[in-house]
C-alpha cells in the first residue's frame, strides 16, 4: 500500500457517508478520503445531483414564501443545476446527456406534484454535528420539517426493496445529532421507471438502531486509525462499471476488478 502517514487525528470527525463507504469497501474509503482521489461523475450521478439541488432550491424558497415553485420556474431551475452537474461528468457508453436531462425534468416535476405540497420545512440542507459513542459525527440533512421529521431525497433506477442498512444508518445518525429531530424519518425515492414513481419510506429510529450506530462508529474509527483498508472484491458494487477507483485498486492491491 502507498506509504501515507496515518495521524492520530485521522477519523476524528466522520460522516455517515464515510462509514457506509468504509463498510462497503475499505479500499474505496482509502482512495477517496485518505488519498483524496476524485471518483469520476457518471451521467446517473450528475442526474441525481441536479435533481437533489433543484429540490433543495424549491424548499429553500418555500421556507421564505410558504409555497413550492411553479412548473415553469422548476424547469428553469433544473436546467441551471443540470448544466452545472453535467459539465465535468464522464458519460458511460449507454448514457445520453439529452435523455438524462429530459428524465430529470420528469423526476423533479413528479416529486413536486406527488410529495412536496404537504411538506413544511424548518431547515434545508442543514449541516449538523454531534457525538455518537464518543465519536464526533457530522452530516448534512436534506430537510427537517416543522414536526421534527428528517427527510432524505434520492433518485434510483428502480423501486427500492425496503430500506437498506446503509440508509437506515444514515437516517439514524441524523436523528441522533440533529437538534429538534423527533426520531421519525422518511426517505423519498423518485424512480426512473416507466411510469415514474415517488416511493416514501417512513422510518422510526428505535433503541436497536441507536445501539447499532453506537457500536459501529467507534469500530470504524478504530479501523481507520489502524490503517486497515483491504479491497472488498466480493462486494456487489466491486466492478469497473460501479467503482471509479478500479484502476488504482488493481495497481495498489493487484488482482483484477470484475467487469
C-alpha positions as CSV (number, residue, x, y, z in Angstrom):
1,X,0.0,0.0,0.0
2,X,1.2,3.5,-0.7
3,X,3.0,5.0,2.2
4,X,0.7,7.5,3.8
5,X,1.2,9.0,7.3
6,X,-1.8,8.0,9.4
7,X,-2.1,10.5,12.2
8,X,-4.0,10.3,15.5
9,X,-6.4,12.9,14.1
10,X,-7.5,10.6,11.3
11,X,-11.1,9.7,11.7
12,X,-11.5,12.4,14.3
13,X,-14.7,13.7,12.6
14,X,-16.7,11.3,10.4
15,X,-19.9,11.4,8.4
16,X,-22.4,8.6,7.8
17,X,-21.3,8.6,4.2
18,X,-17.8,7.8,5.3
19,X,-18.9,5.0,7.5
20,X,-21.0,3.5,4.7
21,X,-18.2,3.8,2.2
22,X,-15.8,2.1,4.6
23,X,-18.3,-0.7,5.3
24,X,-18.9,-1.2,1.5
25,X,-15.1,-1.2,0.7
26,X,-12.3,0.0,3.0
27,X,-10.1,0.4,-0.1
28,X,-12.6,2.8,-1.6
29,X,-12.6,4.9,1.6
30,X,-8.8,4.9,1.4
31,X,-8.7,6.2,-2.1
32,X,-11.4,8.8,-1.6
33,X,-10.9,10.1,1.9
34,X,-7.3,9.5,2.7
35,X,-5.6,9.8,-0.7
36,X,-8.1,12.4,-1.9
37,X,-8.8,11.0,-5.3
38,X,-11.9,12.1,-7.1
39,X,-14.2,9.5,-8.4
40,X,-15.5,10.3,-12.0
41,X,-19.1,11.5,-12.1
42,X,-21.2,9.4,-14.4
43,X,-24.4,10.7,-16.1
44,X,-26.5,8.9,-13.5
45,X,-24.7,10.6,-10.6
46,X,-24.9,14.0,-12.4
47,X,-28.7,13.5,-12.8
48,X,-29.1,12.6,-9.1
49,X,-27.1,15.7,-8.1
50,X,-29.1,18.0,-10.4
51,X,-32.4,16.7,-9.1
52,X,-31.3,17.0,-5.5
53,X,-30.1,20.6,-5.9
54,X,-33.4,21.5,-7.7
55,X,-35.5,20.2,-4.8
56,X,-33.2,21.9,-2.3
57,X,-33.8,25.2,-4.0
58,X,-37.5,24.6,-4.1
59,X,-37.6,24.0,-0.3
60,X,-35.4,27.0,0.5
61,X,-37.8,29.2,-1.4
62,X,-40.7,27.5,0.5
63,X,-39.0,28.4,3.8
64,X,-39.5,32.1,2.9
65,X,-42.6,32.1,0.8
66,X,-44.6,29.1,2.1
67,X,-45.1,27.9,-1.5
68,X,-43.5,25.4,-3.9
69,X,-42.2,26.6,-7.3
70,X,-44.4,26.8,-10.3
71,X,-43.8,24.3,-13.1
72,X,-42.0,26.8,-15.4
73,X,-39.8,28.0,-12.6
74,X,-39.0,24.4,-11.6
75,X,-37.9,23.6,-15.2
76,X,-35.7,26.6,-15.3
77,X,-34.0,25.8,-12.0
78,X,-33.4,22.2,-13.1
79,X,-31.8,23.4,-16.4
80,X,-29.4,25.5,-14.4
81,X,-28.5,22.7,-12.0
82,X,-28.2,20.2,-14.8
83,X,-25.7,22.5,-16.7
84,X,-23.5,22.6,-13.6
85,X,-23.8,18.9,-12.8
86,X,-23.1,17.6,-16.3
87,X,-20.2,19.9,-17.0
88,X,-17.5,17.6,-15.7
89,X,-19.3,14.2,-16.0
90,X,-17.9,11.3,-17.8
91,X,-20.8,9.6,-19.5
92,X,-20.9,5.8,-19.9
93,X,-21.4,4.3,-23.3
94,X,-25.1,3.8,-22.6
95,X,-25.8,7.3,-21.3
96,X,-27.1,10.2,-23.4
97,X,-27.0,13.7,-21.9
98,X,-30.2,15.0,-23.6
99,X,-32.2,11.9,-22.5
100,X,-30.9,12.2,-18.9
101,X,-31.9,15.9,-18.8
102,X,-35.4,15.0,-20.1
103,X,-35.6,12.3,-17.4
104,X,-34.6,14.8,-14.7
105,X,-37.3,17.2,-15.7
106,X,-39.9,14.4,-15.3
107,X,-38.4,13.3,-11.9
108,X,-38.5,16.7,-10.2
109,X,-41.9,17.5,-11.6
110,X,-43.3,14.2,-10.3
111,X,-41.9,14.9,-6.8
112,X,-43.4,18.3,-6.6
113,X,-46.7,17.1,-7.8
114,X,-46.9,14.0,-5.6
115,X,-44.9,14.7,-2.4
116,X,-43.8,18.3,-1.9
117,X,-47.1,20.0,-1.2
118,X,-47.7,18.8,2.4
119,X,-44.1,19.3,3.5
120,X,-43.4,22.3,5.6
121,X,-39.6,22.7,6.0
122,X,-37.9,24.2,9.1
123,X,-34.4,23.7,7.7
124,X,-33.0,22.7,4.3
125,X,-29.5,21.2,3.7
126,X,-28.7,21.8,7.3
127,X,-25.1,20.9,8.5
128,X,-25.4,19.1,11.8
129,X,-22.7,17.9,14.2
130,X,-22.7,15.9,17.4
131,X,-21.2,12.8,19.1
132,X,-22.1,9.2,18.9
133,X,-20.4,6.9,21.4
134,X,-17.6,9.4,21.8
135,X,-17.1,9.8,18.0
136,X,-17.6,13.3,16.5
137,X,-20.1,13.0,13.7
138,X,-21.1,15.5,11.0
139,X,-23.6,15.4,8.2
140,X,-26.0,17.4,6.0
141,X,-29.7,16.8,6.5
142,X,-31.7,17.3,3.3
143,X,-34.8,18.6,5.1
144,X,-36.1,18.8,8.6
145,X,-39.8,19.6,8.7
146,X,-41.8,21.5,11.3
147,X,-42.7,18.3,13.1
148,X,-39.0,17.4,13.6
149,X,-39.1,14.7,10.9
150,X,-35.8,14.1,9.0
151,X,-36.3,13.6,5.2
152,X,-33.7,12.3,2.7
153,X,-34.2,12.6,-1.1
154,X,-32.8,10.2,-3.7
155,X,-33.2,9.1,-7.3
156,X,-33.0,5.5,-8.4
157,X,-33.2,3.3,-11.5
158,X,-35.8,1.0,-9.9
159,X,-38.1,0.8,-6.9
160,X,-36.2,0.3,-3.6
161,X,-36.7,-3.1,-2.0
162,X,-37.1,-2.0,1.6
163,X,-34.7,0.4,3.4
164,X,-31.1,-0.7,3.1
165,X,-28.7,-1.0,6.1
166,X,-26.7,2.0,4.9
167,X,-29.8,4.2,4.5
168,X,-31.0,3.2,7.9
169,X,-27.7,4.1,9.5
170,X,-27.7,7.5,7.7
171,X,-31.2,8.3,8.9
172,X,-30.4,7.1,12.4
173,X,-27.3,9.2,12.5
174,X,-29.2,12.3,11.5
175,X,-32.0,11.7,14.0
176,X,-29.3,11.3,16.8
177,X,-27.4,14.5,16.1
178,X,-29.9,16.9,14.6
179,X,-31.4,19.5,17.1
180,X,-35.2,19.2,17.2
181,X,-35.3,15.8,15.4
182,X,-38.1,13.7,16.7
183,X,-36.7,10.3,15.6
184,X,-39.2,9.9,12.8
185,X,-37.6,9.9,9.4
186,X,-38.6,9.4,5.8
187,X,-36.7,8.5,2.7
188,X,-38.2,9.7,-0.5
189,X,-37.0,8.0,-3.7
190,X,-38.0,9.1,-7.2
191,X,-37.6,6.2,-9.6
192,X,-36.6,6.4,-13.3
193,X,-39.1,3.7,-14.1
194,X,-42.0,3.9,-16.5
195,X,-44.1,5.4,-15.1
196,X,-42.0,7.4,-12.7
197,X,-42.8,6.6,-9.0
198,X,-42.3,8.5,-5.8
199,X,-41.7,6.0,-3.1
200,X,-42.0,7.3,0.5
201,X,-40.4,5.0,3.2
202,X,-41.1,6.1,6.8
203,X,-38.7,5.1,9.5
204,X,-38.9,5.4,13.3
205,X,-35.4,5.3,14.9
206,X,-35.5,2.8,17.7
207,X,-33.3,1.7,20.6
208,X,-31.8,-1.0,18.4
209,X,-30.9,1.4,15.7
210,X,-29.1,3.7,18.2
211,X,-27.3,0.7,19.6
212,X,-26.0,-0.2,16.2
213,X,-24.8,3.3,15.5
214,X,-23.1,3.5,18.9
215,X,-21.3,0.2,18.1
216,X,-20.4,0.9,14.5
217,X,-18.9,4.4,14.7
218,X,-16.2,3.6,17.2
219,X,-15.3,0.3,15.4
220,X,-14.9,2.1,12.0
221,X,-13.0,4.9,13.6
222,X,-10.6,2.5,15.2
223,X,-10.1,0.6,11.9
224,X,-9.4,3.8,10.0
225,X,-6.8,4.8,12.6
226,X,-5.2,1.4,12.5
227,X,-4.8,1.7,8.7
228,X,-7.0,-1.3,7.7
229,X,-8.1,-0.7,4.1
230,X,-8.5,-4.0,2.3
231,X,-10.4,-4.1,-1.0
232,X,-13.8,-5.8,-0.9
233,X,-13.5,-7.7,-4.2
234,X,-16.5,-9.9,-3.4
235,X,-18.9,-6.9,-2.9
236,X,-21.8,-6.3,-5.2
237,X,-20.5,-2.9,-6.1
238,X,-17.0,-4.0,-6.8
239,X,-16.8,-3.7,-10.6
240,X,-15.3,-1.5,-13.3
241,X,-18.8,-0.2,-14.0
242,X,-19.7,0.9,-10.5
243,X,-16.3,1.9,-9.0
244,X,-14.3,4.8,-10.3
245,X,-11.2,3.6,-8.5
246,X,-10.8,0.2,-10.1
247,X,-7.5,1.1,-11.9
248,X,-6.0,2.4,-8.7
249,X,-7.3,-0.7,-6.8
250,X,-5.6,-3.1,-9.3
251,X,-2.4,-1.1,-9.2
252,X,-2.3,-0.9,-5.4
253,X,-3.5,-4.4,-4.4
254,X,-3.1,-6.5,-7.6
255,X,-5.6,-8.9,-9.0
256,X,-8.4,-7.9,-11.3
257,X,-11.6,-6.0,-10.7
258,X,-14.6,-7.6,-12.4
259,X,-16.2,-6.0,-15.4
